[in-house]
Amino acid sequence: MLLLGLSFGEAHLGRDLLLALGLLLGLWGLEHLFRRLFPRSFAEAESLHQELGRALKQGGVGPPLLLLLALLSGVAEEVFFRGLVQGLLVSWLGGVGVFLQALLFALLHPAPRRAFAYPLYTWVAGLLFGWAYLLTESLLPGILAHFLHNARGFYELWREA
C-alpha cells in the first residue's frame, strides 16, 4: 500500500469498525438473498467451492493457513480493486469508476455459466466495498469485512470437506 501511495485513510476506528460490521452483515444477507433467488446457480457455485474445500483439506491446509489466506486475499483485493483500480477510475470518470471496478472484480471471480449468480454476487459485493471506500477514503472497513467473510467461507469449506 505504501509503495502505491495508498493509506488506510484518516483514523476513524469506531466508524471503520461499524462500517466493516455493516459490510459483513450485508454480504451475509446478500448470500441468503442469492440462495433464494437463484437456488440452482447458487448450488452450482457451492459445489465448486466444496471441491476447493476438499482439495485444501487433502493438501494438508488447516485453519491457521486458511486464516492467513483469508487475510492475504482480503488485503490484496481491497488494495488492488478499491485502492488502485477504483482510485484511478474515479479520478478519471467520477462515480462511474465504482461500477467499473466492481465489474472488473466480478470478471476476475469467474464461474461456469451454470453458476451465473456468483459473478453477479461478486459484482454487488464489489459495489458495496467500493461505496464504502468512496465514502470513507479508508480501506480498513473493506479489508476487515473481506477478511472475515473469506475466513468464514474458507473455514466452512474446510470443515465440510
Backbone bond lengths (Angstrom), bond angles and torsions (degrees), N, CA, C in turn:
res aa  C-N    CA-C-N  psi(-1)  N-CA   C-N-CA  omega(-1)  CA-C   N-CA-C  phi
1 M - - - 1.442 - - 1.526 110.74 -
2 L 1.320 114.82 -40.57 1.463 118.43 -179.13 1.522 111.07 -66.75
3 L 1.338 117.64 -37.75 1.460 121.16 178.58 1.528 111.65 -62.69
4 L 1.334 116.49 -32.02 1.461 120.93 179.54 1.525 112.46 -88.05
5 G 1.328 116.81 -2.18 1.456 119.92 -178.60 1.514 112.85 76.67
6 L 1.327 117.52 21.82 1.460 121.53 -179.92 1.516 109.31 -97.36
7 S 1.302 115.54 151.63 1.457 119.64 175.53 1.516 108.42 -131.12
8 F 1.307 115.42 170.04 1.454 119.12 174.99 1.530 110.35 -72.09
9 G 1.296 117.35 -10.62 1.461 121.18 -176.23 1.516 109.07 97.19
10 E 1.325 115.18 -176.36 1.454 120.36 177.86 1.514 109.71 -64.81
11 A 1.312 116.02 146.37 1.461 120.11 -178.24 1.523 110.76 -74.47
12 H 1.300 115.81 106.47 1.460 123.77 173.61 1.518 106.18 -134.35
13 L 1.328 116.27 67.63 1.454 121.42 -169.81 1.521 112.43 -57.81
14 G 1.312 117.72 -44.07 1.461 120.17 179.86 1.516 111.90 -60.87
15 R 1.329 116.15 -47.65 1.469 120.79 178.79 1.521 110.89 -62.16
16 D 1.334 116.41 -43.77 1.461 120.77 -177.86 1.519 111.68 -64.89
17 L 1.339 117.15 -40.81 1.462 120.32 178.59 1.527 110.97 -66.12
18 L 1.322 117.51 -42.00 1.469 120.63 177.49 1.521 111.23 -63.29
19 L 1.317 116.28 -43.11 1.462 119.83 179.15 1.533 110.78 -66.12
20 A 1.334 117.76 -38.78 1.469 120.68 176.79 1.526 110.08 -61.35
21 L 1.313 117.11 -42.49 1.466 120.69 177.54 1.527 110.45 -63.94
22 G 1.329 116.71 -41.89 1.462 120.33 176.88 1.522 112.54 -62.32
23 L 1.324 116.15 -41.87 1.473 120.03 176.63 1.525 111.25 -62.50
24 L 1.316 116.09 -44.25 1.458 120.64 -179.45 1.530 110.64 -62.29
25 L 1.322 116.84 -45.78 1.469 120.01 177.52 1.524 111.12 -63.87
26 G 1.329 116.50 -37.01 1.463 120.84 177.00 1.519 111.92 -63.17
27 L 1.334 117.24 -40.74 1.466 121.02 177.82 1.520 111.41 -65.08
28 W 1.329 117.05 -41.29 1.464 120.15 178.59 1.525 110.51 -64.96
29 G 1.341 115.68 -42.84 1.457 119.46 177.50 1.519 111.70 -62.58
30 L 1.316 116.06 -40.04 1.461 121.51 177.87 1.533 111.04 -62.52
31 E 1.328 116.67 -41.28 1.468 120.15 176.45 1.525 110.94 -58.76
32 H 1.317 116.79 -47.51 1.466 120.69 -179.19 1.523 111.21 -64.22
33 L 1.309 116.67 -40.35 1.462 120.41 177.92 1.525 110.91 -62.62
34 F 1.322 117.05 -46.57 1.465 120.92 -179.05 1.531 110.86 -66.73
35 R 1.329 117.35 -34.28 1.463 120.92 177.64 1.534 110.03 -62.33
36 R 1.321 116.96 -35.98 1.475 121.07 179.62 1.526 112.39 -81.29
37 L 1.333 116.81 -40.52 1.465 120.17 -177.39 1.523 113.13 -73.88
38 F 1.324 116.58 -37.17 1.461 121.87 -174.55 1.535 110.32 -128.92
39 P 1.343 118.16 64.35 1.477 119.26 -172.29 1.523 114.25 -60.70
40 R 1.318 118.55 -42.14 1.478 119.72 -179.20 1.524 111.58 -68.04
41 S 1.318 115.53 -45.73 1.454 120.07 -179.69 1.526 110.43 -63.88
42 F 1.323 116.36 -42.14 1.453 120.15 -179.23 1.532 109.99 -66.59
43 A 1.341 116.99 -39.20 1.466 120.83 177.69 1.527 110.77 -62.64
44 E 1.330 116.61 -38.10 1.476 120.44 178.02 1.530 110.37 -63.84
45 A 1.330 116.85 -44.19 1.466 120.32 178.22 1.531 110.21 -64.04
46 E 1.335 117.55 -40.28 1.459 120.38 179.29 1.530 111.12 -65.08
47 S 1.335 117.38 -36.16 1.465 119.40 178.33 1.531 110.85 -66.07
48 L 1.322 116.94 -37.43 1.474 120.01 175.49 1.523 110.55 -64.62
49 H 1.322 116.45 -41.11 1.464 120.38 178.31 1.530 110.92 -65.20
50 Q 1.336 117.25 -36.90 1.467 120.02 178.45 1.527 110.80 -64.16
51 E 1.333 117.01 -37.96 1.469 119.90 175.53 1.524 110.45 -61.41
52 L 1.323 116.12 -41.09 1.465 120.36 176.89 1.527 110.25 -61.66
53 G 1.331 116.93 -44.18 1.463 120.86 178.50 1.512 112.33 -59.35
54 R 1.340 117.18 -43.29 1.471 121.07 177.87 1.533 110.52 -62.86
55 A 1.325 116.27 -43.25 1.471 120.04 -179.90 1.528 110.92 -63.12
56 L 1.326 117.04 -41.29 1.468 120.42 178.80 1.528 110.39 -63.28
57 K 1.324 116.18 -46.09 1.463 119.94 -178.27 1.525 110.94 -65.48
58 Q 1.333 117.30 -42.33 1.460 120.81 178.68 1.519 111.26 -65.31
59 G 1.328 116.50 -28.67 1.457 120.87 178.10 1.519 113.30 -81.02
60 G 1.330 116.64 2.52 1.460 120.49 177.41 1.516 114.42 82.43
61 V 1.326 117.20 13.56 1.465 120.38 179.16 1.524 108.60 -78.73
62 G 1.323 116.72 126.78 1.458 121.75 179.99 1.520 111.64 -114.56
63 P 1.327 116.74 -178.43 1.465 121.19 -176.66 1.530 115.84 -53.47
64 P 1.345 120.53 -41.45 1.470 117.69 179.79 1.532 113.00 -60.02
65 L 1.326 116.06 -43.21 1.466 119.63 179.31 1.529 111.10 -69.63
66 L 1.332 116.92 -34.10 1.462 120.36 176.72 1.529 110.88 -63.84
67 L 1.331 117.02 -39.69 1.474 120.08 176.55 1.522 110.93 -62.89
68 L 1.321 116.11 -42.30 1.463 119.60 177.88 1.527 110.81 -63.60
69 L 1.320 116.86 -43.34 1.464 121.24 177.61 1.533 111.00 -61.28
70 A 1.323 116.46 -42.08 1.471 120.56 178.22 1.527 110.80 -63.35
71 L 1.337 116.61 -42.13 1.465 120.46 179.59 1.525 110.92 -65.59
72 L 1.331 116.29 -48.20 1.464 119.82 -178.25 1.523 111.75 -63.04
73 S 1.334 117.21 -42.53 1.466 119.23 -179.51 1.521 111.03 -68.71
74 G 1.329 117.37 -39.53 1.463 119.99 178.50 1.521 112.23 -63.27
75 V 1.328 116.26 -46.44 1.468 120.07 179.36 1.521 110.57 -65.63
76 A 1.330 116.85 -49.40 1.466 120.08 -176.39 1.526 111.84 -61.62
77 E 1.328 117.67 -44.01 1.469 119.68 -178.09 1.519 111.70 -68.87
78 E 1.314 117.99 -38.93 1.470 119.19 178.80 1.523 111.30 -68.51
79 V 1.322 116.74 -42.60 1.470 119.49 178.83 1.520 110.02 -63.21
80 F 1.343 116.81 -45.40 1.458 119.41 -177.54 1.528 112.30 -71.24
81 F 1.337 117.13 -57.78 1.466 119.69 -172.29 1.530 112.86 -72.70
82 R 1.317 117.28 -46.06 1.472 118.15 -178.08 1.524 111.18 -86.82
83 G 1.317 117.19 -50.84 1.459 119.55 -176.10 1.508 113.89 -66.26
84 L 1.325 117.69 -49.26 1.456 121.00 -175.19 1.528 112.19 -90.00
85 V 1.335 117.09 -62.03 1.472 120.71 -174.72 1.527 111.22 -63.67
86 Q 1.328 116.44 -52.55 1.466 118.20 -179.50 1.524 110.66 -63.87
87 G 1.320 117.34 -39.96 1.461 119.64 178.37 1.517 112.13 -56.30
88 L 1.335 116.34 -45.99 1.470 120.22 178.90 1.529 111.66 -67.41
89 L 1.344 116.52 -46.25 1.465 120.13 -176.81 1.524 112.21 -65.64
90 V 1.322 117.25 -40.19 1.471 119.95 179.53 1.520 110.31 -67.49
91 S 1.340 117.16 -36.78 1.461 118.51 178.48 1.530 111.82 -66.72
92 W 1.343 117.06 -29.03 1.470 121.01 179.03 1.524 112.49 -88.83
93 L 1.337 117.14 -40.92 1.463 121.42 -168.28 1.527 114.68 -119.14
94 G 1.311 117.36 0.60 1.453 119.30 -177.18 1.528 110.70 73.89
95 G 1.334 116.34 -148.87 1.454 122.53 -175.44 1.510 114.96 -60.25
96 V 1.331 117.87 -21.38 1.469 121.28 177.82 1.532 110.05 -60.78
97 G 1.333 116.42 -26.98 1.452 120.75 179.42 1.516 113.12 -59.58
98 V 1.342 117.32 -30.78 1.462 120.49 178.24 1.529 109.76 -64.34
99 F 1.333 116.75 -43.51 1.459 120.65 179.33 1.526 111.25 -65.88
100 L 1.318 116.52 -39.24 1.464 120.06 -178.00 1.527 112.23 -69.90
101 Q 1.339 117.46 -39.84 1.463 118.45 177.90 1.515 110.08 -66.05
102 A 1.345 117.70 -35.61 1.466 120.82 177.93 1.527 110.72 -66.34
103 L 1.325 116.11 -37.22 1.460 120.31 177.01 1.535 110.31 -64.58
104 L 1.318 117.17 -44.67 1.463 120.75 176.87 1.530 110.85 -62.28
105 F 1.316 116.63 -41.43 1.466 122.29 176.91 1.530 110.01 -56.97
106 A 1.335 117.02 -45.22 1.471 121.55 179.67 1.527 111.30 -67.70
107 L 1.322 116.62 -41.77 1.466 119.73 -178.90 1.526 112.06 -64.65
108 L 1.315 116.97 -28.18 1.461 120.96 179.49 1.536 112.15 -92.22
109 H 1.343 116.03 9.65 1.468 122.76 170.64 1.535 106.60 -122.12
110 P 1.331 117.10 65.76 1.468 119.95 -172.07 1.523 112.75 -72.65
111 A 1.320 113.82 161.80 1.465 122.48 175.52 1.524 106.95 -152.57
112 P 1.326 117.55 158.26 1.469 119.25 176.57 1.531 110.62 -61.37
113 R 1.318 115.97 160.02 1.464 120.39 -178.03 1.519 113.12 -53.86
114 R 1.323 116.82 -36.26 1.468 119.29 -178.71 1.523 111.56 -65.17
115 A 1.314 117.80 -20.43 1.458 122.62 -179.61 1.534 109.88 -106.64
116 F 1.335 116.75 41.96 1.468 121.44 -175.95 1.523 112.84 -58.86
117 A 1.328 117.93 -23.83 1.474 120.24 -177.04 1.528 111.30 -68.43
118 Y 1.331 118.23 -26.11 1.460 119.80 -177.59 1.533 112.19 -65.30
119 P 1.341 119.55 -50.29 1.467 117.78 176.30 1.537 112.36 -62.75
120 L 1.320 117.08 -33.98 1.462 120.07 176.31 1.527 110.25 -64.06
121 Y 1.329 115.78 -42.82 1.462 120.81 176.48 1.533 110.73 -60.69
122 T 1.345 116.82 -45.95 1.464 118.78 -178.49 1.528 111.45 -68.21
123 W 1.345 117.64 -28.46 1.466 119.90 175.97 1.529 109.93 -65.78
124 V 1.328 116.71 -46.30 1.467 119.77 179.57 1.529 110.03 -65.55
125 A 1.335 117.20 -40.42 1.465 120.28 176.71 1.530 110.33 -60.86
126 G 1.333 116.71 -42.30 1.466 120.57 177.01 1.516 112.27 -61.13
127 L 1.328 116.40 -36.68 1.471 119.95 175.55 1.526 110.83 -63.85
128 L 1.337 116.60 -45.24 1.470 120.20 179.69 1.529 110.79 -60.47
129 F 1.330 116.23 -48.03 1.468 119.73 178.33 1.530 110.87 -62.68
130 G 1.323 116.20 -40.84 1.465 120.31 -179.23 1.517 112.79 -65.18
131 W 1.326 116.86 -43.31 1.476 119.65 178.39 1.523 110.86 -64.90
132 A 1.341 116.47 -38.59 1.466 119.75 178.37 1.530 109.87 -61.37
133 Y 1.322 116.59 -43.73 1.461 119.49 179.18 1.523 111.42 -67.94
134 L 1.320 116.97 -39.72 1.465 120.76 179.55 1.525 110.70 -62.49
135 L 1.324 116.79 -41.34 1.467 121.08 -177.26 1.523 112.96 -73.48
136 T 1.333 117.09 -36.15 1.463 119.85 -172.56 1.523 114.02 -104.62
137 E 1.339 116.96 -20.28 1.460 122.25 -171.66 1.524 111.37 57.61
138 S 1.329 115.59 27.84 1.458 121.92 179.01 1.526 109.12 -126.82
139 L 1.314 116.67 132.09 1.460 121.88 176.12 1.524 112.33 -82.48
140 L 1.310 117.14 -13.92 1.462 120.91 -174.53 1.530 114.04 -59.59
141 P 1.335 120.71 -46.55 1.476 118.50 179.25 1.527 112.43 -59.38
142 G 1.309 117.37 -43.83 1.458 120.82 179.36 1.511 112.28 -65.62
143 I 1.325 116.83 -42.25 1.462 120.50 179.25 1.523 110.84 -61.69
144 L 1.327 116.69 -47.25 1.468 119.98 -179.58 1.523 111.67 -62.47
145 A 1.328 117.04 -47.87 1.469 120.66 -178.70 1.524 110.88 -65.55
146 H 1.323 116.54 -42.34 1.463 121.34 -179.49 1.532 110.08 -63.21
147 F 1.332 116.74 -45.28 1.457 121.57 178.53 1.527 111.19 -60.15
148 L 1.336 116.87 -49.96 1.465 120.07 -177.73 1.527 111.57 -65.05
149 H 1.320 116.76 -39.05 1.461 121.20 178.50 1.536 110.24 -64.04
150 N 1.322 116.77 -47.39 1.464 120.52 179.24 1.531 111.23 -65.68
151 A 1.335 117.57 -40.05 1.464 120.82 -179.50 1.526 110.30 -62.20
152 R 1.312 117.31 -44.70 1.466 120.52 177.98 1.523 110.19 -62.21
153 G 1.320 116.14 -46.04 1.460 120.17 -179.04 1.515 112.63 -63.60
154 F 1.333 117.50 -45.75 1.460 120.96 179.85 1.530 110.59 -62.94
155 Y 1.330 116.20 -42.67 1.460 119.08 -178.66 1.533 110.77 -65.75
156 E 1.335 117.41 -42.39 1.465 120.02 178.49 1.529 110.81 -61.93
157 L 1.328 117.10 -42.18 1.472 120.48 178.13 1.528 110.91 -61.17
158 W 1.319 115.74 -44.83 1.458 121.17 -177.72 1.528 110.05 -66.54
159 R 1.336 117.22 -44.10 1.468 121.73 -177.29 1.520 111.28 -65.30
160 E 1.326 116.94 -39.77 1.465 121.21 -177.61 1.525 112.97 -78.32
161 A 1.328 117.84 -15.83 1.476 120.67 -176.17 1.522 111.23 -69.00
